[in-house]
Each structure stands twice: as C-alpha cells, then as structure tokens.
Amino acid sequence: MTTLGRGHHLRLADGLGSLPTPYGEHFVRLFTHGTLDVELYAPRGTDPQQPHSRDEVYVVASGSGTFFCDAMRVVFQPGDVLFVPAGVEHRFEDFSDDLAVWVFFYGPEGGEDAASAESA
C-alpha cells in the first residue's frame, strides 16, 4: 500500500506487476487517504466478489465483458465507470482475460446513503 503526500501518480503496469499477490489474490491496494482506498482488481476466470461494506466506483482500465449489479447487467469496455452502493450484490461476468479495473472505495461503512439517513 502506498501512502504519499500531496501529489500522486499510480500506474496500471505497476499495479498489474503486483498481481496476483503472494496469497493468490487478484486485487492490490495501492493508495489510501482518509476514507478513500484505491485498488487495482484483475480477476481471472471468474469474479468471486461479495457485497462490500462501503460505496465503490470502478473505472475499467482494460478488458470488456458484462457487469452484474443489483439484478441488472450492462456491457462494459475500457474507460467506462461503474458505481456500486454499499451492500449490493455485484460481479464481472463473461469478461476478457485482460480485465483490469481501478477500484475506489470511499465513505463510511454502510455507504453514504446510510450515513445520510442516520443524520436526518
């Protein structure tokens, strides 16, 4: 994990060079700041994800396929942005062997909607 000062530059090639991890994981956390965690995720074959406890944004760096989120499916390609609220079932399906996505986790546990509801 990288914790840097004011400026930051993350490279796709550097993240991919860390995958899979020594533990066989297909994601690596590259940066953290406050509630923001930036990861690179590059599943191979299948995507075994479970719902996460915080909101997340995916930015597709390479690859294409179908993204399942909350009973809906969309076709994705490089450059696309995908949002998943905390606690929602989601996964990449029928994706190419070169799939790599930047993942941005942020906000409080339970997601921003839960935090807004609690403060109302």
QUIWO-V42348 format. One record per pair of residues at least 6 apart in sequence whose C-alpha atoms are under 6 Angstrom apart, sorted by the first residue. I is the first residue (numbers start at 1). J is the second residue. D is the distance in Angstrom with one decimal. If there is no record, write none. Layout:
# QUIWO-V42348
i=I j=J d=D
i=I j=J d=D
This chain:
# QUIWO-V42348
i=1 j=29 d=5.4
i=1 j=30 d=4.6
i=1 j=31 d=5.7
i=2 j=30 d=5.3
i=2 j=31 d=4.7
i=3 j=31 d=5.8
i=19 j=26 d=5.8
i=20 j=26 d=4.9
i=26 j=41 d=5.8
i=26 j=42 d=5.4
i=26 j=43 d=5.4
i=27 j=40 d=5.4
i=27 j=41 d=4.2
i=28 j=39 d=5.4
i=28 j=40 d=5.5
i=29 j=38 d=5.9
i=29 j=39 d=4.2
i=30 j=38 d=5.8
i=30 j=39 d=5.4
i=31 j=37 d=5.8
i=31 j=38 d=5.1
i=35 j=106 d=5.1
i=35 j=107 d=5.4
i=36 j=105 d=5.7
i=36 j=106 d=4.5
i=37 j=104 d=5.7
i=37 j=105 d=5.1
i=38 j=103 d=5.6
i=38 j=104 d=4.8
i=39 j=102 d=5.9
i=39 j=103 d=4.9
i=40 j=101 d=5.8
i=40 j=102 d=4.7
i=40 j=103 d=5.9
i=41 j=100 d=5.7
i=41 j=101 d=5.3
i=42 j=99 d=5.7
i=42 j=100 d=4.4
i=47 j=91 d=5.9
i=47 j=92 d=5.8
i=51 j=87 d=4.9
i=51 j=88 d=5.3
i=51 j=89 d=5.0
i=52 j=86 d=5.6
i=52 j=87 d=5.4
i=53 j=86 d=5.1
i=53 j=87 d=5.6
i=53 j=109 d=5.4
i=53 j=110 d=5.3
i=54 j=86 d=4.5
i=54 j=109 d=5.1
i=54 j=110 d=5.5
i=54 j=111 d=4.8
i=55 j=85 d=4.6
i=55 j=86 d=4.4
i=55 j=105 d=5.9
i=55 j=106 d=5.9
i=55 j=111 d=5.0
i=56 j=83 d=6.0
i=56 j=84 d=5.4
i=56 j=104 d=5.4
i=56 j=105 d=4.4
i=57 j=82 d=5.7
i=57 j=83 d=4.6
i=57 j=103 d=5.8
i=57 j=104 d=5.1
i=58 j=81 d=5.6
i=58 j=82 d=5.0
i=58 j=102 d=5.5
i=58 j=103 d=4.7
i=59 j=80 d=5.8
i=59 j=81 d=4.6
i=59 j=101 d=5.5
i=59 j=102 d=5.1
i=60 j=78 d=4.8
i=60 j=79 d=5.3
i=60 j=80 d=5.4
i=60 j=101 d=4.5
i=61 j=78 d=5.2
i=61 j=100 d=5.5
i=61 j=101 d=5.2
i=62 j=78 d=5.0
i=62 j=99 d=5.3
i=62 j=100 d=5.2
i=63 j=96 d=5.4
i=63 j=98 d=5.1
i=63 j=99 d=4.0
i=64 j=76 d=5.5
i=64 j=77 d=4.4
i=64 j=95 d=5.5
i=64 j=96 d=5.6
i=65 j=75 d=5.7
i=65 j=76 d=5.6
i=65 j=94 d=5.3
i=65 j=95 d=4.0
i=66 j=74 d=5.5
i=66 j=75 d=4.4
i=66 j=76 d=5.9
i=66 j=92 d=6.0
i=66 j=93 d=5.1
i=66 j=94 d=6.0
i=67 j=73 d=5.4
i=67 j=74 d=5.3
i=67 j=91 d=6.0
i=67 j=92 d=4.6
i=67 j=93 d=5.9
i=68 j=90 d=5.2
i=68 j=91 d=5.3
i=69 j=89 d=6.0
i=69 j=90 d=4.2
i=70 j=89 d=5.6
i=86 j=110 d=5.6
i=86 j=111 d=5.0
